[in-house]
Amino acid sequence: MTDARRNPDDLDALRAASDVLGIDALLTDEERATRDRVRAFVDAEIRPHIAGWFDRGHFPVELAPALGRLGVLGMTLDGYGCRGRSAVEYGVAALELEAGDSGIRTFVSVQGSLAMSSIHRWGTEEQKQEWLPRMAAGEVIGCFALTEPGAGSDPAGMTTYARRDGDDWIIAGAKRWIGLASIAQIAVVWAQTDEGVRGFLVPTDARGLDIAVLGPKGSMRASVQTQLRFDDVRVPASALLPGAVGLRGPFSALSEARYGIVWGALGAARDSYEAALRHALRREQFGQPIAGFQLTQRKLVDMVVELQKGALLALHLGRAKDAGTLTPAQISLGKLNNVREAIEIAREARTILGGDGVLLENSPIRHAANLESVRTYEGTDEVHTLVLGQHLTGLGAFR
Ligand SMILES: Cc1cc2nc3c(=O)[nH]c(=O)nc-3n(C[C@H](O)[C@H](O)[C@H](O)COP(=O)(O)OP(=O)(O)OC[C@H]3O[C@@H](n4cnc5c(N)ncnc54)[C@H](O)[C@@H]3O)c2cc1C
């Protein structure tokens, strides 16, 4: 065996060595270019500030136009100022954004995958023209209001109700855990009606709509979630998203967001692994680098095994999505596995950093805390397990 300790400052060489399976070569030039562009953005605009934002519980809303220029808002949508990029390109972008922070990737996901994709898929031509170009540019922020105080994993239990009053609709009820609403201009709101669940575009300054920020949080601190109260909020007929009737409306957007998480979680995990590897190569105890101890190497190896498997899984799902064959069960498998493994990687990386691992200047503890939210939103571990259980057995075990 040679004994030439890797240079912790040569990140490119560390990354090349960590790509044991050569997954990088499976990406196209375009996909690699997108990855490098988003990575450079994260290094310049997010990495230097994120520990402070997280500490202060601050979401940098001022980054929205820059993310628009980066082309990651509604990135896979066609027309209306959107870039029409592939699912794999969106995936590699989500990964790099979440290597910065889950809160930043969550912003991109709520804006693009949830709010914009709902308007793009279910809206009228006028609604698309009015909102999508400014949302793609990051000039207007949107949110997606599905969860309620009494309806989380089971959105069919929602009680927010929209009733007709002449040509108008009047919405009454409450929503909880809604990302970005306090800084958004427009909300995609899902409500029961006499015709089943329908979607509405509700301006966040509508009379009768009260928005309260939730917190303080121990997770996803560089991100905003809110509680909404609709006290007979009146919207015109033109606020209705005409294409969506029933829960397939919100579920189609959730599938988009869940797909992004399959990739995104790997970014938080990779950043945690890299922090641990570099620390292990620098830090010496008992007269040698802790990277030389078998127990540390086992941790690093276990992380890379899961990172590589997770990357193959994400890429496989991305190629399937681009081919139009991706199924809900496949998305559930990807989200369940990659978030579960990412949390383990972030936690294990924290241990390698020792006491310094609890300082926010080191990313693993922040990533681990953030991933607790990622594991819960867009379908909890349990819900995705039940989706897969039903797929395998044909028996629904939800109730
Ligand atoms: C940071 C953050 C951001 C969010 N952003 C948004 C947003 O922008 N828009 C939005 O609409 N929502 C959002 N959510 C809400 C999120 O989707 C819900 O928190 C999630 O669906 C879980 O719902 P709940 O919190 O009500 O938990 P519950 O549904 O009450 O679940 C509690 C526990 O019970 C388990 N459980 C539930 N049913 C079963 C079952 N049948 N079998 C076994 N176990 C079960 C769950 O898995 C979980 O472990 C966000 C949440 C967070 C934390």
Ligand as a Chemical Component Dictionary entry (heavy atoms), coordinates in Angstrom:
data_LIG
# 
_chem_comp.id                   LIG 
_chem_comp.type                 NON-POLYMER 
_chem_comp.pdbx_formal_charge   0 
_chem_comp.three_letter_code    LIG 
# 
loop_
_chem_comp_atom.comp_id 
_chem_comp_atom.atom_id 
_chem_comp_atom.alt_atom_id 
_chem_comp_atom.type_symbol 
_chem_comp_atom.charge 
_chem_comp_atom.model_Cartn_x 
_chem_comp_atom.model_Cartn_y 
_chem_comp_atom.model_Cartn_z 
_chem_comp_atom.pdbx_ordinal 
LIG C1  C1  C 0 -40.268 22.766 6.349  1  
LIG C2  C2  C 0 -41.599 22.365 5.813  2  
LIG C3  C3  C 0 -42.075 22.938 4.638  3  
LIG C4  C4  C 0 -43.349 22.606 4.146  4  
LIG N1  N1  N 0 -43.829 23.248 3.023  5  
LIG C5  C5  C 0 -45.102 23.018 2.629  6  
LIG C6  C6  C 0 -45.681 23.785 1.562  7  
LIG O1  O1  O 0 -45.031 24.658 0.968  8  
LIG N2  N2  N 0 -46.990 23.549 1.218  9  
LIG C7  C7  C 0 -47.745 22.607 1.844  10 
LIG O2  O2  O 0 -48.908 22.461 1.482  11 
LIG N3  N3  N 0 -47.222 21.861 2.868  12 
LIG C8  C8  C 0 -45.927 22.049 3.275  13 
LIG N4  N4  N 0 -45.402 21.321 4.322  14 
LIG C9  C9  C 0 -46.247 20.359 5.027  15 
LIG C10 C10 C 0 -45.830 18.907 4.865  16 
LIG O3  O3  O 0 -46.142 18.455 3.572  17 
LIG C11 C11 C 0 -46.515 18.083 5.986  18 
LIG O4  O4  O 0 -45.852 18.432 7.197  19 
LIG C12 C12 C 0 -46.465 16.593 5.727  20 
LIG O5  O5  O 0 -47.332 16.248 4.681  21 
LIG C13 C13 C 0 -46.848 15.792 6.981  22 
LIG O6  O6  O 0 -48.061 16.259 7.483  23 
LIG P1  P1  P 0 -48.181 16.601 9.060  24 
LIG O7  O7  O 0 -47.056 17.491 9.426  25 
LIG O8  O8  O 0 -49.556 17.076 9.289  26 
LIG O9  O9  O 0 -47.930 15.232 9.810  27 
LIG P2  P2  P 0 -49.006 14.043 10.020 28 
LIG O10 O10 O 0 -49.698 13.734 8.746  29 
LIG O11 O11 O 0 -49.828 14.355 11.219 30 
LIG O12 O12 O 0 -48.041 12.837 10.358 31 
LIG C14 C14 C 0 -47.421 12.657 11.668 32 
LIG C15 C15 C 0 -46.740 11.302 11.671 33 
LIG O13 O13 O 0 -47.727 10.282 11.480 34 
LIG C16 C16 C 0 -47.324 9.444  10.402 35 
LIG N5  N5  N 0 -48.495 8.905  9.702  36 
LIG C17 C17 C 0 -49.539 9.591  9.160  37 
LIG N6  N6  N 0 -50.393 8.736  8.571  38 
LIG C18 C18 C 0 -49.858 7.486  8.729  39 
LIG C19 C19 C 0 -50.259 6.193  8.330  40 
LIG N7  N7  N 0 -51.362 5.969  7.603  41 
LIG N8  N8  N 0 -49.469 5.150  8.692  42 
LIG C20 C20 C 0 -48.324 5.351  9.379  43 
LIG N9  N9  N 0 -47.892 6.548  9.790  44 
LIG C21 C21 C 0 -48.653 7.608  9.449  45 
LIG C22 C22 C 0 -46.507 10.350 9.504  46 
LIG O14 O14 O 0 -45.690 9.606  8.621  47 
LIG C23 C23 C 0 -45.721 11.140 10.540 48 
LIG O15 O15 O 0 -44.631 10.389 10.981 49 
LIG C24 C24 C 0 -44.128 21.628 4.823  50 
LIG C25 C25 C 0 -43.615 21.026 5.977  51 
LIG C26 C26 C 0 -42.387 21.378 6.483  52 
LIG C27 C27 C 0 -41.887 20.741 7.749  53 
# 
loop_
_chem_comp_bond.comp_id 
_chem_comp_bond.atom_id_1 
_chem_comp_bond.atom_id_2 
_chem_comp_bond.value_order 
_chem_comp_bond.pdbx_ordinal 
LIG C1  C2  SING 1  
LIG C2  C3  SING 2  
LIG C2  C26 DOUB 3  
LIG C3  C4  DOUB 4  
LIG C4  N1  SING 5  
LIG C4  C24 SING 6  
LIG N1  C5  DOUB 7  
LIG C5  C6  SING 8  
LIG C5  C8  SING 9  
LIG C6  O1  DOUB 10 
LIG C6  N2  SING 11 
LIG N2  C7  SING 12 
LIG C7  O2  DOUB 13 
LIG C7  N3  SING 14 
LIG N3  C8  DOUB 15 
LIG C8  N4  SING 16 
LIG N4  C9  SING 17 
LIG N4  C24 SING 18 
LIG C9  C10 SING 19 
LIG C10 O3  SING 20 
LIG C10 C11 SING 21 
LIG C11 O4  SING 22 
LIG C11 C12 SING 23 
LIG C12 O5  SING 24 
LIG C12 C13 SING 25 
LIG C13 O6  SING 26 
LIG O6  P1  SING 27 
LIG P1  O7  DOUB 28 
LIG P1  O8  SING 29 
LIG P1  O9  SING 30 
LIG O9  P2  SING 31 
LIG P2  O10 DOUB 32 
LIG P2  O11 SING 33 
LIG P2  O12 SING 34 
LIG O12 C14 SING 35 
LIG C14 C15 SING 36 
LIG C15 O13 SING 37 
LIG C15 C23 SING 38 
LIG O13 C16 SING 39 
LIG C16 N5  SING 40 
LIG C16 C22 SING 41 
LIG N5  C17 SING 42 
LIG N5  C21 SING 43 
LIG C17 N6  DOUB 44 
LIG N6  C18 SING 45 
LIG C18 C19 SING 46 
LIG C18 C21 DOUB 47 
LIG C19 N7  SING 48 
LIG C19 N8  DOUB 49 
LIG N8  C20 SING 50 
LIG C20 N9  DOUB 51 
LIG N9  C21 SING 52 
LIG C22 O14 SING 53 
LIG C22 C23 SING 54 
LIG C23 O15 SING 55 
LIG C24 C25 DOUB 56 
LIG C25 C26 SING 57 
LIG C26 C27 SING 58 
# 
